[in-house]
Amino acid sequence: MKQDKNNFKPLQKNKKAYFNYEVIEDLECGIALQGTEVKSIREGRFSFTDSYVQVTDHALTLVGLTIQPYTHGNIHNHEPNRNRRLLAHKQEIKRLKRKVDEKGFTLVPTSIYLRGNLVKVQVSLCRGKQLHDKRAVVKERDMNRDMRRELKQLQY
């Protein structure tokens, strides 16, 4: 049976990145994995904590993504905290490098998902939020929650 490439299964979103950064642009990248890393990712045993993307000369490197060892692995299990290479076109890498060299921009992984049988990473070009922007987001979220609660009580 042929695998459908458009089959999309989200595994995890980096909610902290959406709170700490203003997302400007998104890019889908492949990720170079080894051994049992894919099986651990399919189980959801990974963490975005403090992860970011470095732009070197001609490559993107994902730093800080922790993939826990596979539960049914053997002595050939992978190292959890290694740097992983992201797969993107050379023109995209050059364009992102120019943008990151500008003041205040950074590359952050915002989600990991399966497209067909391939693991993909959504990398976002972000600008850091100020403290007052974060407070405004929390205030708006609380107001929306209170409003939904009131509407729900009115319906009953």
Secondary structure, 3 states (H helix, E strand, C coil): CCCCCCCEEEEEECHHHHHHEEEEEEEEEEECCCCCHHHHHHCCCEECCCCEEEECCCCEEEECCEECCCCCCCCCCCCCCCCEEEECCHHHHHHHHHHHHCCCEEEEEEEEEEECCEEEEEEEEEEECCHHHHHHHHHHHHHHHHHHHHHHHHHC
